[in-house]
Amino acid sequence: MPPFRPRALFLAAFFLLFLLCGSAAATPEYAEQTGKSCEACHREPAGGKDLTPAGEAFRDDLRLKGQYRPLTRGQHVVRFVIAYLHLMTAILWFGTILYVHLILKPAYAARGLPRSELIVGWVSILIMAATGTFLSIARIPTWEALFHTRFGILLTLKIALFLIMVSTAAFVTLFIGPRLRKKRTLQLAMDKQDLTPEELSQFYGKDGRPAYIAYGGEIYDVSGSKLWAGGMHFKKHPAGSDLTEALKGAPHGVERVLKMKKVGKLREEAGAAKPFPMKVFYFLAYLNLVFVFLIVFIVSLWRWG
């Protein structure tokens, strides 16, 4: 498993923050009504509070028609807090997806996500759904605005992608995850000295099983080390894994691993096909990664397209 790279996670979060956050934009449906760009009514090209004379005239006309309902100061604060929570949760969720898929690779979660990560993921989904619903209702007052304005159509596409991602997450959590974890209950080949990566993954240091790791093609028993309590090394590297690449970035040398008891060799799987649940997991994992890029593209298109 590759070493934890906080810089990569920070850059991913900053990239998403840059795309998702921006200066206050003009209300898109007004631009749709007038057929003019935002800067026709606002002094800033991206919109904002300062209006041009044409913008002030348009606002006054809406007031006469009873169609201008400015938010109170309290409503502004509530909307800001909800929007901030929505963005931060989206950054957390999207940043985690990018980090797991591009840095750790889906194999990290192919044996089933830890319970703590599942809780964080689903709490993030629920918060995004609740805050997103509030913001959508506040921004889109009618069904016509949802389906007949540029902003409404882009929002509909974003919601559709989000719902598909939630559906795949539910499918993995309820059906694929338990089947992947069930594979870990297979009888251990305790008498075998040479193990394949799949067989090695069964020695994960929990449920009464020993903790094995691989380095340089050799397999070592780290069960007796306090640093591997619970089958995890400093909450980064799980037992049952090949840590050859991870040790290249470790703060200590490989001599600590070489001191451990050697129990066998790591051998390649002779063309063994991945089980069907794992194939489905990999497909859905990369599908969600594609959806993340599509949602960011939609947000970029709305802001600057």
Backbone hydrogen bonds in HBPLUS format (Angstrom, degrees):
<---DONOR---> <-ACCEPTOR-->    atom                        ^
c    i                          cat <-CA-CA->   ^        H-A-AA   ^      H-
h    n   atom  resd res      DA  || num        DHA   H-A  angle D-A-AA Bond
n    s   type  num  typ     dist DA aas  dist angle  dist       angle   num
A0008-ALA N   A0005-ARG O   3.13 MM   3  5.49 121.8  2.48 105.7 118.5     1
A0009-LEU N   A0005-ARG O   3.29 MM   4  6.68 159.0  2.34 151.2 156.8     2
A0010-PHE N   A0006-PRO O   2.85 MM   4  6.02 155.8  1.91 148.5 155.6     3
A0011-LEU N   A0007-ARG O   2.87 MM   4  6.09 161.0  1.90 151.7 156.3     4
A0012-ALA N   A0008-ALA O   2.99 MM   4  6.20 155.5  2.05 145.3 152.0     5
A0013-ALA N   A0009-LEU O   2.97 MM   4  6.19 159.8  2.01 147.2 152.5     6
A0014-PHE N   A0010-PHE O   2.82 MM   4  6.04 158.3  1.86 150.9 157.5     7
A0015-PHE N   A0011-LEU O   2.88 MM   4  6.00 156.0  1.93 145.6 152.0     8
A0016-LEU N   A0012-ALA O   3.08 MM   4  6.33 159.8  2.12 147.4 152.1     9
A0017-LEU N   A0013-ALA O   2.85 MM   4  6.05 156.2  1.91 147.6 155.1    10
A0018-PHE N   A0014-PHE O   2.86 MM   4  6.05 153.7  1.93 147.4 154.0    11
A0019-LEU N   A0015-PHE O   3.11 MM   4  6.38 150.2  2.21 141.8 149.4    12
A0020-LEU N   A0016-LEU O   2.79 MM   4  5.90 167.8  1.81 157.8 161.3    13
A0021-CYS N   A0017-LEU O   2.89 MM   4  5.53 154.7  1.95 139.7 146.7    14
A0030-TYR N   A0027-THR O   3.16 MM   3  5.76 140.2  2.33 115.2 124.6    15
A0031-ALA N   A0028-PRO O   3.05 MM   3  5.21 116.2  2.48  99.5 114.6    16
A0032-GLU N   A0028-PRO O   2.98 MM   4  6.35 149.2  2.07 149.1 158.7    17
A0033-GLN N   A0029-GLU O   2.98 MM   4  6.21 147.7  2.08 139.6 147.6    18
A0034-THR N   A0030-TYR O   3.05 MM   4  6.31 157.9  2.10 151.3 156.1    19
A0035-GLY N   A0031-ALA O   2.76 MM   4  5.56 141.1  1.91 142.5 152.9    20
A0040-ALA N   A0037-SER O   3.11 MM   3  5.61 160.9  2.14 112.7 118.6    21
A0041-CYS N   A0038-CYS O   3.12 MM   3  5.92 154.0  2.19 120.9 125.9    22
A0042-HIS N   A0038-CYS O   3.00 MM   4  6.05 144.6  2.13 144.5 154.5    23
A0052-THR N   A0041-CYS O   2.90 MM  11  5.23 159.8  1.94 122.7 128.0    24
A0043-ARG N   A0050-ASP O   3.09 MM   7  5.85 165.0  2.12 141.8 143.9    25
A0047-GLY N   A0044-GLU O   2.93 MM   3  5.17 162.1  1.96 114.4 119.6    26
A0055-GLY N   A0052-THR O   2.94 MM   3  4.94 115.8  2.36  97.1 113.7    27
A0056-GLU N   A0052-THR O   2.88 MM   4  6.22 155.5  1.94 159.3 166.3    28
A0057-ALA N   A0053-PRO O   3.02 MM   4  6.23 154.2  2.09 144.0 150.7    29
A0058-PHE N   A0054-ALA O   2.99 MM   4  6.22 153.9  2.06 143.6 150.7    30
A0059-ARG N   A0055-GLY O   2.92 MM   4  6.13 155.1  1.98 146.9 153.7    31
A0060-ASP N   A0056-GLU O   2.91 MM   4  6.13 161.1  1.95 148.4 153.3    32
A0061-ASP N   A0057-ALA O   3.00 MM   4  6.19 149.8  2.10 143.1 151.1    33
A0062-LEU N   A0058-PHE O   3.07 MM   4  6.36 150.7  2.16 143.0 150.5    34
A0063-ARG N   A0059-ARG O   2.99 MM   4  6.32 148.8  2.08 147.0 156.1    35
A0064-LEU N   A0060-ASP O   3.08 MM   4  6.40 154.6  2.15 145.8 151.3    36
A0065-LYS N   A0061-ASP O   3.17 MM   4  6.44 144.5  2.30 140.3 149.6    37
A0067-GLN N   A0062-LEU O   2.87 MM   5  5.05 154.1  1.93 155.8 152.2    38
A0066-GLY N   A0063-ARG O   3.03 MM   3  4.99 152.9  2.11  99.8 108.4    39
A0076-HIS N   A0072-THR O   2.92 MM   4  6.21 152.0  2.00 150.5 158.4    40
A0077-VAL N   A0073-ARG O   3.05 MM   4  6.36 156.0  2.11 147.8 153.5    41
A0078-VAL N   A0074-GLY O   3.00 MM   4  6.29 162.9  2.03 150.7 155.0    42
A0079-ARG N   A0075-GLN O   2.92 MM   4  6.06 166.2  1.94 149.6 153.6    43
A0080-PHE N   A0076-HIS O   2.88 MM   4  6.04 155.0  1.94 146.2 153.7    44
A0081-VAL N   A0077-VAL O   2.95 MM   4  6.19 163.8  1.97 153.9 157.4    45
A0082-ILE N   A0078-VAL O   3.00 MM   4  6.20 166.5  2.02 153.5 157.2    46
A0083-ALA N   A0079-ARG O   2.86 MM   4  5.97 160.4  1.90 147.9 153.9    47
A0084-TYR N   A0080-PHE O   2.83 MM   4  5.98 157.8  1.88 149.8 156.2    48
A0085-LEU N   A0081-VAL O   2.94 MM   4  6.13 160.9  1.97 148.3 153.4    49
A0086-HIS N   A0082-ILE O   2.89 MM   4  6.08 152.5  1.97 144.6 152.8    50
A0087-LEU N   A0083-ALA O   2.94 MM   4  6.17 162.0  1.97 151.3 155.1    51
A0088-MET N   A0084-TYR O   2.94 MM   4  6.11 168.8  1.95 154.4 157.7    52
A0089-THR N   A0085-LEU O   3.01 MM   4  6.04 156.9  2.06 143.8 150.0    53
A0090-ALA N   A0086-HIS O   2.99 MM   4  6.15 155.0  2.05 143.7 151.1    54
A0091-ILE N   A0087-LEU O   2.87 MM   4  6.11 156.1  1.93 150.8 157.3    55
A0092-LEU N   A0088-MET O   2.98 MM   4  6.18 156.1  2.04 142.6 149.0    56
A0093-TRP N   A0089-THR O   2.92 MM   4  6.16 165.1  1.94 152.2 155.7    57
A0094-PHE N   A0090-ALA O   2.79 MM   4  5.83 169.8  1.80 155.1 157.9    58
A0095-GLY N   A0091-ILE O   2.74 MM   4  5.50 152.4  1.81 138.1 147.7    59
A0096-THR N   A0092-LEU O   3.04 MM   4  6.06 150.1  2.13 136.8 144.3    60
A0097-ILE N   A0093-TRP O   3.04 MM   4  6.33 159.2  2.08 148.6 154.3    61
A0098-LEU N   A0094-PHE O   2.90 MM   4  6.17 165.4  1.92 156.2 159.6    62
A0099-TYR N   A0095-GLY O   2.91 MM   4  6.04 158.9  1.95 144.7 151.0    63
A0100-VAL N   A0096-THR O   2.87 MM   4  6.01 170.1  1.88 155.4 158.0    64
A0101-HIS N   A0097-ILE O   2.96 MM   4  5.97 163.4  1.98 149.3 154.5    65
A0102-LEU N   A0098-LEU O   2.86 MM   4  5.65 160.7  1.89 145.8 151.8    66
A0103-ILE N   A0099-TYR O   2.94 MM   4  5.19 147.5  2.05 128.6 138.3    67
A0104-LEU N   A0099-TYR O   3.09 MM   5  6.56 159.4  2.13 152.3 158.8    68
A0105-LYS N   A0100-VAL O   2.59 MM   5  5.54 118.5  1.96 138.9 158.3    69
A0108-TYR N   A0105-LYS O   3.05 MM   3  6.05 167.4  2.06 130.4 133.1    70
A0109-ALA N   A0106-PRO O   2.94 MM   3  5.59 139.9  2.11 117.2 125.9    71
A0110-ALA N   A0107-ALA O   3.23 MM   3  4.74 155.2  2.29  92.6 100.0    72
A0112-GLY N   A0109-ALA O   2.96 MM   3  5.29 157.9  2.01 119.2 120.6    73
A0118-LEU N   A0114-PRO O   3.10 MM   4  6.44 152.2  2.18 151.3 159.8    74
A0119-ILE N   A0115-ARG O   2.98 MM   4  6.27 156.5  2.04 152.3 158.1    75
A0120-VAL N   A0116-SER O   3.07 MM   4  6.34 164.6  2.09 148.2 151.8    76
A0121-GLY N   A0117-GLU O   2.94 MM   4  6.05 160.5  1.98 144.5 150.3    77
A0122-TRP N   A0118-LEU O   2.97 MM   4  6.18 166.5  1.99 153.4 155.9    78
A0123-VAL N   A0119-ILE O   2.91 MM   4  6.02 157.5  1.97 152.4 159.0    79
A0124-SER N   A0120-VAL O   2.99 MM   4  6.10 156.5  2.05 145.1 151.6    80
A0125-ILE N   A0121-GLY O   3.01 MM   4  6.29 153.6  2.08 143.6 151.0    81
A0126-LEU N   A0122-TRP O   2.99 MM   4  6.17 162.5  2.02 147.0 150.9    82
A0127-ILE N   A0123-VAL O   2.98 MM   4  6.19 159.9  2.02 149.4 154.9    83
A0128-MET N   A0124-SER O   2.92 MM   4  6.10 164.9  1.94 152.0 156.4    84
A0129-ALA N   A0125-ILE O   2.91 MM   4  6.08 156.4  1.97 147.9 154.7    85
A0130-ALA N   A0126-LEU O   2.98 MM   4  6.15 162.6  2.01 148.3 152.5    86
A0131-THR N   A0127-ILE O   2.91 MM   4  6.01 174.1  1.91 158.0 159.5    87
A0132-GLY N   A0128-MET O   2.79 MM   4  5.56 150.6  1.88 137.8 147.5    88
A0133-THR N   A0129-ALA O   3.02 MM   4  6.01 150.0  2.11 137.1 144.4    89
A0134-PHE N   A0130-ALA O   3.18 MM   4  6.46 161.0  2.22 147.1 151.6    90
A0135-LEU N   A0131-THR O   2.98 MM   4  6.21 167.6  2.00 152.4 155.5    91
A0136-SER N   A0132-GLY O   2.91 MM   4  5.98 151.9  1.99 143.7 151.5    92
A0137-ILE N   A0133-THR O   3.03 MM   4  6.21 164.2  2.05 151.0 154.6    93
A0138-ALA N   A0134-PHE O   2.98 MM   4  6.18 156.7  2.03 148.8 155.9    94
A0139-ARG N   A0135-LEU O   2.97 MM   4  6.05 141.1  2.12 138.7 148.5    95
A0140-ILE N   A0136-SER O   2.73 MM   4  5.69 156.3  1.78 153.0 159.4    96
A0146-LEU N   A0142-THR O   3.27 MM   4  6.59 138.7  2.45 135.1 146.1    97
A0146-LEU N   A0143-TRP O   3.07 MM   3  4.96 123.8  2.40  91.0 106.0    98
A0147-PHE N   A0143-TRP O   3.11 MM   4  6.40 149.5  2.21 151.2 157.3    99
A0148-HIS N   A0144-GLU O   2.83 MM   4  5.59 132.6  2.06 148.1 158.4   100
A0153-ILE N   A0149-THR O   2.94 MM   4  6.20 158.4  1.99 156.3 161.3   101
A0154-LEU N   A0150-ARG O   3.04 MM   4  6.27 165.5  2.06 152.6 156.4   102
A0155-LEU N   A0151-PHE O   2.87 MM   4  6.04 155.2  1.93 148.8 156.5   103
A0156-THR N   A0152-GLY O   2.89 MM   4  6.10 151.4  1.98 142.9 150.7   104
A0157-LEU N   A0153-ILE O   3.01 MM   4  6.33 156.8  2.07 149.3 154.7   105
A0158-LYS N   A0154-LEU O   2.97 MM   4  6.24 157.2  2.02 147.0 153.4   106
A0159-ILE N   A0155-LEU O   2.89 MM   4  6.13 158.4  1.94 151.9 157.6   107
A0160-ALA N   A0156-THR O   2.94 MM   4  6.14 157.0  1.99 147.4 153.8   108
A0161-LEU N   A0157-LEU O   3.02 MM   4  6.29 161.1  2.06 151.3 155.3   109
A0162-PHE N   A0158-LYS O   2.97 MM   4  6.17 157.4  2.02 146.2 153.0   110
A0163-LEU N   A0159-ILE O   2.90 MM   4  6.15 158.1  1.94 151.9 157.2   111
A0164-ILE N   A0160-ALA O   3.05 MM   4  6.32 151.4  2.14 145.5 153.1   112
A0165-MET N   A0161-LEU O   2.97 MM   4  6.25 157.8  2.02 149.0 155.0   113
A0166-VAL N   A0162-PHE O   2.91 MM   4  6.21 154.1  1.98 149.5 156.8   114
A0167-SER N   A0163-LEU O   2.92 MM   4  6.11 152.8  2.00 142.2 149.7   115
A0168-THR N   A0164-ILE O   2.94 MM   4  6.25 158.3  1.99 152.2 157.2   116
A0169-ALA N   A0165-MET O   2.94 MM   4  6.14 153.3  2.02 144.4 152.2   117
A0170-ALA N   A0166-VAL O   2.91 MM   4  6.16 155.1  1.98 148.0 154.4   118
A0171-PHE N   A0167-SER O   2.95 MM   4  6.18 155.3  2.01 145.8 152.8   119
A0172-VAL N   A0168-THR O   2.92 MM   4  6.13 159.1  1.97 148.7 153.7   120
A0173-THR N   A0169-ALA O   2.91 MM   4  6.04 160.1  1.95 146.3 152.4   121
A0174-LEU N   A0170-ALA O   2.90 MM   4  5.95 164.9  1.93 151.6 155.1   122
A0175-PHE N   A0171-PHE O   2.91 MM   4  5.56 153.0  1.98 140.0 147.6   123
A0176-ILE N   A0171-PHE O   3.23 MM   5  6.61 159.6  2.27 140.6 146.7   124
A0177-GLY N   A0172-VAL O   2.59 MM   5  5.41 161.7  1.62 155.7 158.2   125
A0180-LEU N   A0176-ILE O   2.94 MM   4  6.24 149.2  2.04 154.4 164.0   126
A0180-LEU N   A0177-GLY O   3.10 MM   3  5.14 119.8  2.48  97.9 112.9   127
A0181-ARG N   A0177-GLY O   2.94 MM   4  6.23 159.4  1.98 157.5 163.5   128
A0182-LYS N   A0178-PRO O   2.91 MM   4  6.00 139.8  2.07 136.4 147.6   129
A0183-LYS N   A0180-LEU O   3.27 MM   3  5.46 135.8  2.48  97.5 108.2   130
A0184-ARG N   A0181-ARG O   2.99 MM   3  5.42 147.6  2.10 107.9 117.4   131
A0185-THR N   A0182-LYS O   3.03 MM   3  5.51 165.0  2.05 114.6 119.4   132
A0186-LEU N   A0183-LYS O   3.33 MM   3  5.79 162.9  2.36 113.1 114.5   133
A0192-LYS N   A0189-ALA O   3.10 MM   3  5.51 164.6  2.13 113.7 118.4   134
A0195-LEU N   A0265-LYS O   2.95 MM  70  6.45 149.1  2.05 162.2 171.4   135
A0267-ARG N   A0195-LEU O   2.88 MM  72  5.84 164.2  1.90 140.5 145.9   136
A0199-GLU N   A0196-THR O   3.04 MM   3  5.11 114.2  2.49  99.2 114.9   137
A0200-LEU N   A0196-THR O   2.78 MM   4  6.01 158.4  1.82 159.7 167.0   138
A0201-SER N   A0197-PRO O   3.06 MM   4  6.20 143.4  2.19 139.5 147.6   139
A0202-GLN N   A0199-GLU O   3.13 MM   3  5.58 158.1  2.18 110.0 116.7   140
A0203-PHE N   A0200-LEU O   2.98 MM   3  5.64 166.0  2.00 121.8 126.5   141
A0212-TYR N   A0203-PHE O   3.20 MM   9  5.52 171.8  2.21 138.7 137.5   142
A0205-GLY N   A0210-PRO O   3.14 MM   5  4.73 141.6  2.29 122.6 113.2   143
A0209-ARG N   A0206-LYS O   2.93 MM   3  5.36 160.2  1.97 114.9 121.6   144
A0222-VAL N   A0211-ALA O   2.85 MM  11  5.56 154.3  1.92 158.5 166.2   145
A0240-GLY N   A0212-TYR O   2.60 MM  28  5.29 161.7  1.64 177.4 174.4   146
A0213-ILE N   A0220-TYR O   2.96 MM   7  5.44 154.3  2.03 150.2 158.5   147
A0220-TYR N   A0213-ILE O   2.77 MM   7  5.44 167.1  1.79 165.5 170.1   148
A0214-ALA N   A0241-SER O   3.03 MM  27  6.29 154.1  2.09 148.3 148.4   149
A0243-LEU N   A0214-ALA O   2.85 MM  29  5.88 150.9  1.93 154.6 155.6   150
A0215-TYR N   A0218-GLU O   2.79 MM   3  5.36 157.1  1.84 154.6 162.5   151
A0218-GLU N   A0215-TYR O   3.00 MM   3  5.36 165.7  2.02 117.6 121.3   152
A0266-LEU N   A0217-GLY O   2.83 MM  49  4.98 170.7  1.84 131.0 133.2   153
A0219-ILE N   A0264-GLY O   2.85 MM  45  5.14 165.6  1.87 139.8 135.8   154
A0263-VAL N   A0219-ILE O   2.89 MM  44  5.72 161.8  1.92 145.3 151.5   155
A0221-ASP N   A0261-LYS O   2.80 MM  40  5.38 161.2  1.84 158.5 164.8   156
A0225-SER N   A0222-VAL O   3.11 MM   3  5.51 164.6  2.13 115.4 120.3   157
A0228-TRP N   A0225-SER O   3.09 MM   3  5.50 162.4  2.12 109.6 115.0   158
A0229-ALA N   A0226-LYS O   3.32 MM   3  5.25 151.2  2.40 112.5 108.4   159
A0231-GLY N   A0228-TRP O   3.01 MM   3  5.31 145.2  2.14 137.4 132.4   160
A0239-ALA N   A0231-GLY O   2.85 MM   8  5.05 159.7  1.89 144.0 141.9   161
A0233-HIS N   A0237-HIS O   2.87 MM   4  5.09 162.2  1.90 143.5 149.6   162
A0236-LYS N   A0233-HIS O   3.07 MM   3  5.86 164.6  2.10 122.6 127.0   163
A0237-HIS N   A0233-HIS O   3.30 MM   4  5.09 169.9  2.31 135.2 136.7   164
A0247-LEU N   A0243-LEU O   3.01 MM   4  6.02 154.9  2.08 151.5 154.8   165
A0248-LYS N   A0245-GLU O   3.16 MM   3  5.53 150.2  2.25 106.4 115.1   166
A0249-GLY N   A0246-ALA O   3.17 MM   3  5.86 153.3  2.24 115.8 121.9   167
A0250-ALA N   A0247-LEU O   3.21 MM   3  4.78 166.2  2.23  97.4 101.2   168
A0257-VAL N   A0254-VAL O   2.98 MM   3  5.37 127.9  2.26 107.8 120.8   169
A0258-LEU N   A0254-VAL O   3.04 MM   4  6.36 161.3  2.07 154.6 160.5   170
A0259-LYS N   A0255-GLU O   3.12 MM   4  6.23 128.4  2.40 137.9 148.2   171
A0260-MET N   A0257-VAL O   2.96 MM   3  5.47 153.7  2.03 113.6 121.7   172
A0271-GLY N   A0269-GLU O   2.69 MM   2  5.72 124.3  1.99 117.9 100.8   173
A0278-MET N   A0275-PRO O   3.07 MM   3  5.48 122.4  2.42 107.7 121.6   174
A0279-LYS N   A0275-PRO O   3.07 MM   4  6.43 152.2  2.15 151.7 160.5   175
A0280-VAL N   A0276-PHE O   2.98 MM   4  6.27 160.0  2.02 159.2 164.0   176
A0281-PHE N   A0277-PRO O   2.95 MM   4  6.16 153.2  2.02 140.9 148.8   177
A0282-TYR N   A0278-MET O   2.94 MM   4  6.20 163.7  1.97 152.4 155.1   178
A0283-PHE N   A0279-LYS O   3.01 MM   4  6.22 160.7  2.05 147.7 153.3   179
A0284-LEU N   A0280-VAL O   2.94 MM   4  6.15 169.0  1.95 156.5 158.6   180
A0285-ALA N   A0281-PHE O   2.86 MM   4  5.97 151.8  1.94 148.5 157.3   181
A0286-TYR N   A0282-TYR O   3.07 MM   4  6.29 168.1  2.09 153.5 154.6   182
A0287-LEU N   A0283-PHE O   2.92 MM   4  6.05 142.1  2.07 141.5 153.4   183
A0288-ASN N   A0284-LEU O   2.96 MM   4  6.13 158.0  2.01 146.9 150.7   184
A0289-LEU N   A0285-ALA O   3.17 MM   4  6.48 146.2  2.29 137.8 147.4   185
A0290-VAL N   A0286-TYR O   3.03 MM   4  6.29 153.2  2.11 142.6 148.4   186
A0291-PHE N   A0287-LEU O   3.00 MM   4  6.33 153.0  2.07 145.6 153.4   187
A0292-VAL N   A0288-ASN O   2.93 MM   4  6.23 145.6  2.05 145.6 154.3   188
A0293-PHE N   A0289-LEU O   3.28 MM   4  6.65 159.4  2.33 147.9 151.4   189
A0294-LEU N   A0290-VAL O   2.97 MM   4  6.29 149.8  2.07 145.9 155.3   190
A0295-ILE N   A0291-PHE O   2.86 MM   4  6.07 158.8  1.90 151.9 156.4   191
A0296-VAL N   A0292-VAL O   3.02 MM   4  6.27 164.1  2.04 151.8 156.1   192
A0297-PHE N   A0293-PHE O   2.92 MM   4  6.06 147.6  2.02 138.7 148.3   193
A0298-ILE N   A0294-LEU O   2.88 MM   4  6.18 151.7  1.96 147.3 154.6   194
A0299-VAL N   A0295-ILE O   2.96 MM   4  6.27 161.4  1.99 152.6 157.0   195
A0300-SER N   A0296-VAL O   2.92 MM   4  6.12 156.3  1.98 144.9 151.8   196
A0301-LEU N   A0297-PHE O   2.81 MM   4  6.02 152.0  1.89 146.6 154.9   197
A0302-TRP N   A0298-ILE O   2.90 MM   4  6.15 151.1  1.98 147.4 155.0   198
A0303-ARG N   A0299-VAL O   2.95 MM   4  6.18 158.4  2.00 148.2 154.0   199
A0304-TRP N   A0300-SER O   2.81 MM   4  5.77 170.6  1.82 153.6 156.9   200
A0305-GLY N   A0301-LEU O   2.84 MM   4  4.08 134.4  2.05 108.8 118.4   201
